[in-house]
Amino acid sequence: MPPIDWHVLGPGAIGSLFAWYLADAGLQVRLLTRHAGESARLITLEHQGHLDKGHHDTRAFHVDHHDTPIQRLLVTVKAHQTETALHAIAHRITADTLILFLQNGMGAWQVAERLFPDSPCILGTTTEGAWRAADHHIVHAGRGETWIGSLQSRWQPQAVSVVRQWQHTLFHPHHDDNILARLWRKLAINCAINPLTVLYDCRNGELLDKPTALVQMKAICAEVEEVMAAVLGVPASMPLLELACDVARKTGANQSSMLQDYRRGQPTEIDFITGYLVQEARRLGLDVPENAAVLSAVRQMTQ
Ligand SMILES: NC(=O)c1ccc[n+]([C@@H]2O[C@H](COP(=O)([O-])OP(=O)(O)OC[C@H]3O[C@@H](n4cnc5c(N)ncnc54)[C@H](OP(=O)(O)O)[C@@H]3O)[C@@H](O)[C@H]2O)c1
């Protein structure tokens, strides 16, 4: 049997999408799920946002519950699910296991840094869009860009090697030697839009029609810009408010992932988005009252 290239931890919307296209490019992929009795999974992928719109494909995947070491691990559980998910497979992670986090928000990878300090840990961010229409039925809703890099220079070669390996996949990812700045830019947009969509229970674009939401967005953006400039050491190249309004307009009909989780009554990633921002602000001695208020309001609504 050829060696397994990737184990995907958390094959939900984005994990299944990546598993699907890595396998499509000829890579050996195994799924890691939280369902003990599951040995195989059929994943149906529906193309919605690009060329063969409406087309369905189904592919079979092995679910791996063995105890053998894992070579490359793609982590696609939600940020708040990371700790439990990694603990369950900790005995399979060695100093040679490459761990790639592909999640929104910040801070979940610190679990891996704490549990497996010797394993190479790299980070990715993607604007590919996917959602679950039903169990194991994934809709690829929109094409996007994928960027991969490492926070530590010693693991930059591993990030480059993944980018090279994935050149044959649909994603054609790019390497970013300053992945932290890229993740912060995504975090900043998420801080400006996602919590407000929960507080106003509305789609992204509807925020732009609500004067009070816009006032809040302006205050959130000013605080985020200050924290981001302190963390990255450079001011933002474009006003965040302008960028956030542009994203809200372009994704106007979308429900943010935080709003989807809230409407389904599931935990949200607020602690890894606004929560992370507030935590970093405190560490740096900066005051972020609007973000702190939004964090506490969303926590109250989603507990
Ligand atoms: N969806 C997108 O378009 C998109 C785009 C960019 C980034 N992201 C980010 O990608 C991450 C995943 O989002 P998603 O939309 O793919 O969420 P999702 O559909 O909820 O997928 C998460 C998956 O993790 C599984 N899981 C949870 N705990 C687990 C455990 N202990 N062991 C193994 N599997 C476990 C869940 O299993 P069950 O099926 O049993 O619940 C689910 O299949 C998030 O950080 C999100 O912000 C998503």
The ligand as an ORCA input file, in Angstrom:
! r2SCAN-3c Opt
* xyz 0 1
  N     -16.490     26.377      5.627
  C     -15.747     27.306      5.043
  O     -16.042     27.773      3.950
  C     -14.490     27.786      5.705
  C     -13.627     28.620      4.985
  C     -12.440     29.049      5.578
  C     -12.132     28.658      6.866
  N     -12.991     27.857      7.555
  C     -12.602     27.457      8.913
  O     -12.346     26.051      8.874
  C     -12.641     25.477     10.176
  C     -13.672     24.365      9.975
  O     -14.876     24.959      9.507
  P     -16.011     24.102      8.795
  O     -16.942     25.078      8.196
  O     -15.413     23.051      7.931
  O     -16.698     23.437     10.091
  P     -17.491     22.064     10.196
  O     -18.205     21.782      8.930
  O     -18.256     22.125     11.467
  O     -16.331     20.972     10.329
  C     -15.696     20.638     11.519
  C     -15.569     19.137     11.539
  O     -14.768     18.752     12.646
  C     -15.334     17.554     13.150
  N     -14.867     17.331     14.512
  C     -15.226     17.986     15.632
  N     -14.587     17.474     16.711
  C     -13.816     16.466     16.232
  C     -12.924     15.537     16.849
  N     -12.713     15.537     18.186
  N     -12.281     14.643     16.074
  C     -12.496     14.618     14.741
  N     -13.344     15.460     14.096
  C     -13.984     16.367     14.847
  C     -16.826     17.760     13.051
  O     -17.423     16.492     13.159
  P     -18.999     16.208     13.107
  O     -19.268     16.108     11.637
  O     -19.119     14.939     13.837
  O     -19.669     17.386     13.750
  C     -16.911     18.395     11.668
  O     -16.985     17.395     10.675
  C     -13.164     26.647     11.018
  O     -12.108     27.218     11.734
  C     -13.683     27.642      9.976
  O     -13.730     28.963     10.460
  C     -14.157     27.403      7.008
*
